[in-house]
Each structure stands twice: as C-alpha cells, then as structure tokens.
Amino acid sequence: MDEDEPGASLKALGERLDRARGSRHGAPPRSESVESQNALAQGLRIGLELLAAVVVASAIGWAFDTWLGTKPAGIVVGFFLGIGIGMWNVYRAVTGMGMAVGMKRRNGSEDKNSWDDED
C-alpha cells in the first residue's frame, strides 16, 4: 500500500471487499436476489389487498347489521362484496406490474412505453 496517496487505504479496502464478494460460492447474483425480493413484495401486496378488502367490507356489513337489525344479511353481502372488490384490486395490481404506485398507461397513439401519472 502506498501511504502517500490520500485514498490508497480506501482503494485497497475496496479491492479486498470485491475479492471477498467474488469468492462467495452459492450466493445468487445480486440481480436475482433483488428480483426475488420484488416478487415476494408483490405477492404479499396482492394477498394483503385481497384480505383487507374482505375484512373491511365484512366489518361494514356487520355495522349495518347492528344498526339496522338485519343480522346475517349485511355480513353475507359485505363478505361477497369484499371478495369482489378484493379480486378487482388483485386484477389491477397484476395488470399494472412493473409500474410505480399511482402510475397508469397512456391511451392513444403515443409511445406504448411512456407512462402518465395524471388522471
């Protein structure tokens, strides 16, 4: 190591880190692990959106049942409405994969790879 250079120790440390990272066996490349983490996050998002829609709609149905005195009808209607809303959210999430949250595709003759965040 040449101590006259101000960044020599950092450069040597960086080289040692690169060698150590390269010598690991069995570890997936970074891009694969990032892709698998993104896929896991997307799967969790879809599952939670479906579950949340069913729970919230059922709770609203239960509240209407309590308020109106129509015991099983509101919960049943809320449950099935929640399933429908949850499936709609899953459909929207799956067809919009690869897009940032709140982004949507532009309609018309514009470039198909361009995105628009305006409603």
Contacts in CASP RR format, 6 or more apart in sequence:
PFRMAT RR
TARGET T0000
AUTHOR 0000-0000-0000
METHOD contacts of the structure
MODEL  1
MDEDEPGASLKALGERLDRARGSRHGAPPRSESVESQNALAQGLRIGLEL
LAAVVVASAIGWAFDTWLGTKPAGIVVGFFLGIGIGMWNVYRAVTGMGMA
VGMKRRNGSEDKNSWDDED
1 8 0 8 1.000
1 9 0 8 1.000
1 12 0 8 1.000
2 8 0 8 1.000
3 9 0 8 1.000
5 11 0 8 1.000
28 36 0 8 1.000
42 93 0 8 1.000
42 97 0 8 1.000
45 93 0 8 1.000
46 90 0 8 1.000
46 93 0 8 1.000
46 94 0 8 1.000
47 90 0 8 1.000
49 86 0 8 1.000
49 89 0 8 1.000
49 90 0 8 1.000
49 93 0 8 1.000
50 86 0 8 1.000
50 87 0 8 1.000
50 89 0 8 1.000
50 90 0 8 1.000
53 82 0 8 1.000
53 83 0 8 1.000
53 84 0 8 1.000
53 85 0 8 1.000
53 86 0 8 1.000
53 89 0 8 1.000
54 79 0 8 1.000
54 82 0 8 1.000
54 83 0 8 1.000
54 86 0 8 1.000
56 82 0 8 1.000
57 78 0 8 1.000
57 79 0 8 1.000
57 81 0 8 1.000
57 82 0 8 1.000
57 85 0 8 1.000
58 75 0 8 1.000
58 78 0 8 1.000
58 79 0 8 1.000
58 82 0 8 1.000
60 78 0 8 1.000
61 74 0 8 1.000
61 75 0 8 1.000
61 77 0 8 1.000
61 78 0 8 1.000
62 74 0 8 1.000
62 75 0 8 1.000
64 70 0 8 1.000
64 74 0 8 1.000
65 71 0 8 1.000
65 72 0 8 1.000
65 73 0 8 1.000
65 74 0 8 1.000
65 75 0 8 1.000
99 105 0 8 1.000
99 115 0 8 1.000
100 115 0 8 1.000
102 117 0 8 1.000
103 115 0 8 1.000
103 116 0 8 1.000
103 117 0 8 1.000
104 115 0 8 1.000
104 116 0 8 1.000
104 117 0 8 1.000
105 112 0 8 1.000
105 115 0 8 1.000
105 116 0 8 1.000
106 114 0 8 1.000
106 115 0 8 1.000
106 116 0 8 1.000
END
